[in-house]
Amino acid sequence: MVGISGTSHSGAVYYYYSCLSRRRKENKCECKHVVKQELEDAVMQTTYKMLSSEKTVDAIAQAVYALHQKNAAENSTLKALESNRAAALKASTNLISAMEQGIITEQTKTRMKELEASIAQLDFAIEEEKQRSYTYLTAEAIADYLRNILDGTEDSIEARKLIVKHFIREVQLYNDRILIVYNFADNLPYSRSIHHSIEVEEACDNTASSISLFESSKLLLPCTPKRPV
């Protein structure tokens, strides 16, 4: 759907969401215009209520933390650095063993210094790569960040932008419900439907009517639901 506006007889401007395919006359979509503010308020209120549960926030934080750990474990650059460090450390250990047996030359001393410098550089590079991969994050820090986002009021434009950016994957509008698809795992401890009644505007005139819409939380759907309007 796309945003549109209309002007009443009194000159007041109203904003709606309208089906783009219907406006282009590409299909016989039966979806009516939906008042922009009412629809966005319904999505925000549903999301705030869903995220008001500490159990849900903690579950999201754990899922994000697990993903960070997985990404870190699959980090090929980090693996290469750690492999090089292990090889340098092994060479250093072997050289120390040789020196303990009396094999001490200028070359062995020079090589030992080179290995020590290499290990120190690799330690720095490994730590830098870990920092870049955010492996220092904890589940508690992630949960605190999510709570800070939710501290903003539902009416704040900035807070709404953060909610959309971090949590909402897409919103699908049907004639009898709204489907909100969130950006996290589908095994979170949340299942509820929250009822809202919002105003819709007939496409052909200025007569407003009311339909009941239900928000459903579908978390990371494997595919898009069929036959949305």
C-alpha positions as CSV (number, residue, x, y, z in Angstrom):
1,M,0.0,0.0,0.0
2,V,1.1,3.6,-0.5
3,G,0.4,6.8,1.3
4,I,-2.1,9.2,-0.2
5,S,-4.0,12.3,0.9
6,G,-7.4,13.8,0.4
7,T,-9.0,17.2,1.1
8,S,-12.5,17.5,2.7
9,H,-15.1,20.1,1.8
10,S,-13.8,22.2,4.7
11,G,-10.2,22.2,3.3
12,A,-8.8,19.8,5.9
13,V,-6.2,17.4,4.6
14,Y,-6.5,13.7,5.6
15,Y,-3.9,11.0,5.1
16,Y,-4.5,7.3,4.2
17,Y,-2.9,4.1,3.0
18,S,-4.2,2.9,-0.3
19,C,-3.6,-0.3,-2.4
20,L,-1.2,0.6,-5.2
21,S,-2.4,-2.2,-7.5
22,R,-6.0,-1.0,-7.1
23,R,-5.0,2.6,-7.9
24,R,-3.2,1.4,-11.0
25,K,-6.2,-0.7,-11.9
26,E,-4.0,-3.8,-12.1
27,N,-6.4,-6.0,-10.2
28,K,-9.8,-5.9,-8.4
29,C,-8.5,-5.4,-4.9
30,E,-11.3,-4.9,-2.4
31,C,-9.2,-3.2,0.2
32,K,-10.5,0.2,1.3
33,H,-8.5,3.2,2.1
34,V,-7.2,3.1,5.7
35,V,-6.6,6.1,7.9
36,K,-2.8,6.5,8.2
37,Q,-2.7,7.6,11.8
38,E,-5.1,4.9,13.0
39,L,-3.3,2.1,11.2
40,E,0.1,3.2,12.5
41,D,-1.2,3.6,16.0
42,A,-2.6,0.1,16.0
43,V,0.7,-1.3,14.9
44,M,2.7,0.7,17.5
45,Q,0.2,-0.2,20.3
46,T,0.4,-3.9,19.5
47,T,4.2,-3.9,19.4
48,Y,4.5,-1.9,22.6
49,K,2.2,-4.3,24.4
50,M,4.0,-7.4,23.0
51,L,7.4,-6.0,24.1
52,S,6.1,-4.9,27.5
53,S,6.8,-8.5,28.7
54,E,10.2,-8.8,30.3
55,K,10.2,-12.5,29.4
56,T,9.8,-11.6,25.7
57,V,12.5,-8.9,25.8
58,D,14.9,-11.4,27.5
59,A,14.1,-14.1,24.9
60,I,14.8,-11.6,22.1
61,A,18.1,-10.6,23.7
62,Q,19.1,-14.3,24.1
63,A,18.3,-15.0,20.4
64,V,20.3,-12.0,19.3
65,Y,23.2,-12.9,21.5
66,A,23.2,-16.5,20.1
67,L,23.3,-15.0,16.6
68,H,26.2,-12.8,17.4
69,Q,28.1,-15.8,18.9
70,K,27.3,-17.9,15.7
71,N,28.5,-15.1,13.4
72,A,31.7,-14.7,15.5
73,A,32.3,-18.5,15.3
74,E,31.9,-18.3,11.5
75,N,34.2,-15.3,11.2
76,S,36.8,-16.5,8.6
77,T,39.2,-13.6,9.3
78,L,39.2,-14.3,13.0
79,K,39.8,-18.0,12.4
80,A,42.7,-17.2,10.1
81,L,44.3,-14.9,12.7
82,E,43.8,-17.5,15.5
83,S,45.3,-20.2,13.3
84,N,48.4,-18.0,12.5
85,R,48.8,-17.3,16.2
86,A,48.6,-21.0,17.0
87,A,51.3,-21.7,14.4
88,A,53.6,-18.9,15.7
89,L,53.1,-20.1,19.3
90,K,54.0,-23.7,18.3
91,A,57.1,-22.5,16.5
92,S,58.1,-20.4,19.6
93,T,57.6,-23.4,21.9
94,N,59.7,-25.6,19.6
95,L,62.4,-23.0,19.5
96,I,62.4,-22.7,23.3
97,S,62.8,-26.4,23.6
98,A,65.8,-26.3,21.2
99,M,67.4,-23.5,23.2
100,E,66.9,-25.5,26.4
101,Q,68.9,-28.3,24.8
102,G,71.8,-25.9,24.2
103,I,71.0,-24.9,20.6
104,I,71.5,-21.2,20.9
105,T,72.7,-19.1,18.0
106,E,72.2,-15.6,16.8
107,Q,69.7,-16.9,14.3
108,T,67.6,-18.6,17.0
109,K,67.7,-15.4,19.1
110,T,66.6,-13.4,16.1
111,R,63.9,-15.9,15.2
112,M,62.6,-15.9,18.8
113,K,62.3,-12.1,18.8
114,E,60.4,-12.3,15.4
115,L,58.0,-14.9,16.8
116,E,57.4,-12.9,20.0
117,A,56.7,-9.8,17.9
118,S,54.4,-11.8,15.6
119,I,52.4,-13.2,18.5
120,A,51.9,-9.8,20.0
121,Q,50.7,-8.4,16.7
122,L,48.3,-11.3,16.2
123,D,47.0,-10.8,19.7
124,F,46.2,-7.2,18.9
125,A,44.6,-8.1,15.5
126,I,42.5,-10.8,17.1
127,E,41.2,-8.5,19.8
128,E,40.5,-5.8,17.2
129,E,38.6,-8.3,15.0
130,K,36.6,-9.5,18.0
131,Q,35.7,-5.9,18.8
132,R,34.6,-5.4,15.2
133,S,32.4,-8.5,15.4
134,Y,30.7,-7.2,18.5
135,T,31.6,-10.4,20.4
136,Y,31.9,-8.3,23.6
137,L,28.1,-7.9,23.7
138,T,26.2,-9.8,26.4
139,A,22.6,-10.8,26.5
140,E,22.1,-8.4,29.4
141,A,23.5,-5.5,27.4
142,I,21.3,-6.3,24.4
143,A,18.2,-6.5,26.7
144,D,19.1,-3.1,28.2
145,Y,19.4,-1.6,24.7
146,L,16.0,-2.9,23.8
147,R,14.4,-1.5,27.0
148,N,16.0,1.9,26.2
149,I,14.3,1.9,22.8
150,L,11.0,1.2,24.5
151,D,11.4,4.1,26.9
152,G,10.3,6.5,24.2
153,T,6.6,7.3,24.1
154,E,4.4,5.7,21.5
155,D,3.7,9.2,20.0
156,S,7.3,10.0,19.5
157,I,8.3,10.0,15.8
158,E,11.9,9.0,16.8
159,A,10.7,6.2,19.0
160,R,8.5,4.9,16.2
161,K,11.3,5.0,13.7
162,L,13.5,2.9,16.1
163,I,10.6,0.4,16.6
164,V,10.1,0.0,12.9
165,K,13.9,-0.3,12.2
166,H,14.6,-2.9,14.9
167,F,11.5,-4.9,15.3
168,I,9.1,-4.8,12.4
169,R,9.8,-6.7,9.2
170,E,6.5,-5.9,7.4
171,V,2.9,-5.2,8.0
172,Q,0.2,-6.9,5.9
173,L,-3.3,-5.6,5.7
174,Y,-6.3,-7.9,5.2
175,N,-9.9,-7.0,5.1
176,D,-10.4,-8.5,8.6
177,R,-7.1,-8.2,10.3
178,I,-3.5,-6.8,10.3
179,L,-0.6,-9.2,10.2
180,I,2.6,-7.8,11.8
181,V,5.7,-9.8,10.9
182,Y,8.6,-9.2,13.4
183,N,12.3,-9.6,13.0
184,F,13.0,-12.4,15.5
185,A,12.6,-16.1,16.1
186,D,9.2,-17.8,16.0
187,N,9.7,-19.6,19.2
188,L,9.4,-16.7,21.6
189,P,7.0,-17.0,24.5
190,Y,4.3,-14.7,22.9
191,S,0.9,-15.4,21.4
192,R,-1.9,-13.0,21.6
193,S,-4.3,-11.0,19.5
194,I,-5.2,-7.5,20.3
195,H,-8.3,-6.0,18.9
196,H,-8.5,-2.5,17.4
197,S,-11.3,-0.8,15.5
198,I,-10.0,1.7,13.0
199,E,-11.7,4.0,10.5
200,V,-11.5,3.3,6.8
201,E,-12.4,5.6,4.0
202,E,-14.4,4.4,1.0
203,A,-12.5,5.0,-2.2
204,C,-15.5,6.4,-4.0
205,D,-16.8,9.0,-1.5
206,N,-16.2,10.7,1.8
207,T,-18.3,8.2,3.9
208,A,-16.3,6.8,6.7
209,S,-17.0,3.3,8.0
210,S,-15.5,1.1,10.7
211,I,-14.1,-2.4,10.4
212,S,-12.5,-4.6,13.0
213,L,-8.9,-5.4,12.5
214,F,-6.8,-7.9,14.5
215,E,-3.1,-7.8,14.9
216,S,-1.3,-11.1,14.9
217,S,2.4,-11.6,15.7
218,K,4.0,-13.9,13.2
219,L,7.7,-14.1,13.9
220,L,10.0,-14.7,11.0
221,L,7.6,-16.5,8.8
222,P,9.2,-19.0,6.4
223,C,7.1,-17.5,3.6
224,T,4.7,-14.7,3.0
225,P,1.1,-15.6,3.9
226,K,-1.1,-16.3,0.9
227,R,-3.8,-14.0,-0.5
228,P,-3.0,-10.7,1.4
229,V,-5.0,-7.7,0.2
